[in-house]
Amino acid sequence: MDLIRLDKTGPVAELAINRPQKRNALDANMVDTLHEHVVAIDRDDDIHVVILTGTEGNFCAGGDIAAWSGESPDAFGQHWVRNGHIAFDALARLRQPVIAALNGHTLGGGLELAACADYRIAERHIKLGQPETGLGIIPGWSGTQRAVHRFGAQIVRRMAVFGEVFTAEEALAHGLVDHVVDAGTSFEAAHELAKRVLSRAPLATKLAKMMINSADGEEQGRVVEALAGSVAAANEELREGLRAFREKRAPNFFGETQ
């Protein structure tokens, strides 16, 4: 069984966590697979929007306690936390807009996963929170960093420090989610929203997302260099430089007659 499932329907990629017997809790192999799928999506120019969800009425209950509780402190920090950051950072920094369909409780690492999306649709019955400190651990997949940037420090304090758990309606009021729908309808709602994204210019939409991410502190250096690199790659100077390299001559960037 594919524990992280990637399906593509035209320009829409569907990324689904598929471990319902564990309420879609993530283990180390699932985190690695998530990263592999995200890299594949990023390289696919035919994908213009991504829907992130879970199977069988589950979104993600966080990291699997059995998977990380036996790790040594060094392995926990260097592998579990580090690899989670690699996967989640890649998801948050996708060029394509990401819509999260939160069809089940979104807790701990599940909330950190949802925070990587650009738009969150929550079903009315779900709850959201960060229970980690009740177990003697901290939110480790950017739950105190990206979550603060995207939701605000005070609301993260209320979850991570004071243990508050929010209903979908409360999460909407606090800006944790963007829309609330009836149970069983978040996936359909996400596809309707995807149609709206697809009606807009794809390159402009991707560039707008990248610039917003940069303003929000999401890897500013990479965004600036990627955009500058795209401008340079579209310029005649690059074509002339490559021609000169192949022809083993000095480049003529100014069009002067030799």
N, C-alpha and C positions, 0 to 999 in steps of 0.2 A: 504494500500500500504506500502511495506517495504521501508522506506526512506533510509536505509543503507542495501544493499542487499548482502548476502554472498552465492555464489554458488561454488560448488566443482566439478571439472571434473578431475577424477583421482588424480594425485599428484599436480594439479594446483588449487589454490583457487582464485576466482574472487570476489573482494570486490568493489562494485559499489555504488556511491552516487546517490540516485534516488529521487531527488526533482526538476525535470526540470522546473516546473512552477515558482520556486524561484532561477533558475540558480544554483541549488544544494547548496544554502547557508545553513549552518549548524545551527540548533538550539540545545538547551541543551539536549533534548531527543536523537537527532541524535548522538551527541558526546558520550553520555552514551552507545548507541547501538554500535557505532564504537568500543568502548573499549571492550564490551562484545564479539563481533566477533573476535577481535584481540586475546583476551585471548583464545577463542576456537581454533583459528588457531595455536597458540603457543603450545597448548596441543595435537595437532593432529600430530602424528609422520608420518602419511601417506601424509601430505602436504609438498612439497619440494620447492615450489615457489609461490609467491602471485602476482597477477596483481591488481593494484589499478586504478580505472577509474571512470567516471561519465556516466550518461545515456543521451541519446537524444542530443548529441553534446555539452554537458556541462561537465566541470570538477568540479570546485568548486569556487564560487564567494566569499568565505570567510564565516565569521560568519554572521548570519542573524541579521541585525541592529535592527529589531523590537524585536528580542529575547533578546538582551542584553542592549538596550538603556534605558529601564525602570528599570533596576536593581539599587539597592542602591549601593554606593561605596563598602560597605563591601561584599554584595552578589556578586558583579561583580568580586572582587578579590578572594573571598573564594570559589565561586562556578563556575562561568563562566571560569575564567582563570585557576583555579586549576584543574577543571575537564577536561578542554581541554588539559592541560599538561599531566594528567594521561593517557588519550587516545592516544595522539600523541607520548608520550614517549614509551608506550607499542608497538606502531606500529614501531617506529624507532629501537626498541631493539628486534624485532622478530628474532628468529634464522634463519628463512627462508628468502632468498633474496626477496626483494619487488621491482617490476617494476611498475612505474607509467605511465599510458597512458594518457597524457594530451590532451584531445580532445576538450577542450574549454578554455576560459580565466581562468587564474590561478592567483588569486589576494588575497592579505591579508592572511586570514586563509587558503585559498586554496593553496597559495605558501608554507605556513608553513606545510601544509599536504603533499605537494609534496616533501618537503625537508626531510621527514621521509623515503622516498624511497631510494633504493640503485642505481637505474637507472631511468632516466626520458626521456621518448619519447614524444616530442611535435609535434603537428600538425602545419603546416606552418602558418595557419591563426591566431593562438592564441596570446594573450599578457600576460605578466607576470609583476607583480609589488606588491608594498606594499603601498596602499593608506591610511593607518590608520591615519597618522598624519594630513592629510587633513580634517579629521573628528574630530580632537582634542583628539585622543587616540593613543596608541602605539601598535605595533605588540605584542600580548600577549601570543601566543602559541609557544614560542621559536623562533620567527622571528628575534630577535636580539641576540639569543644565538646559537641554533643549526644551523641556517642559516649562521651565521658568520663562524662557524667551517667548514661547508660544502661548502660554496661558497666564503668565504673571506670577510673581513670587508668592503673593499672599495665598492664592488658591492652592499652590503646591505645598506651602507650609501647612495649610489646614489638613491636607491629605497625609503628607509624609511625616509631619511632626506631631500633629494632634489626632491623626487616625480617622478623620472624617471620610465617610463613604457617601457618594452622591447618587441620587436617582438620575435618570436621563433628563427629566425636566429641570432639576437643580443644576445639572451639568450644562444644560443649554443656557440657563440664566447666568452662569459663571463663565461662559465662553469655552468650556471644555469640549463641547460639541456644537455643530452648526445647525442641526436640524433633527427633530424627533419625529418618528413615524411609528405606526402600529407594529405589533409583534409580527414577525414573518415577512415584512415588506421592505426591509432595508436594502436588500440586494436589488430589488426592482427599482427602488428609488435611486440607488446609485447608478443604475443603467440609464435612467431618465436624465440624471445630472450629466452623465457622460455624453449623452446626445447633445446637450447644450455646449459642452466643451468642444465637441467635434464640429459644431457649426461655426466655430471661430477659426481664424487663421492659425494653422498649427505651429509655424515657426515663431510668429509673434507671441503666441501663448507660451511656448517653451522659454523664449527669451524673457518674457515678463516674469515667469516663475523664477528663473535664475536670478534676475535682478532683485526680486523681493527676498529671495533666500539670502542674497548678499547683504541687503539692508538689515536683515534679521540676524546677521552674524553667522549664517550657515556657510562656512568655508568661503570667505570673501576672496581670498587669494586665487583659488581655483576658478571661481566665477569670472573674475576680472581677466585672468589669463586666457580662459576659454573663449570669452567674447573677443578679446584682442586678437587671439590666434585665428578666429573665424574671419575677422576683417582682413588680416594679413594673408590668409589662405585664398581669399577671393580677389586679391590684388594682382595686377599684372607683374609687379615686382617679383613675386614668388615664381611665376611662370618663367620669367626671364632668368632668374637665378638658377632654376632647375635646368633650363635649356643650356645655360653656360656651363653648368657642372657636367652635363652629359657630353657637351661638345668640347670640353677641356679648354675653355677660354675665359677671359675676364668678363663678368657680367656688364651689360650696358643698360643701367637702370634709367637713364635719362633720355634714351632714344636718340642719342647723338650719332651722326654718321661717322663710321670708323675710317 
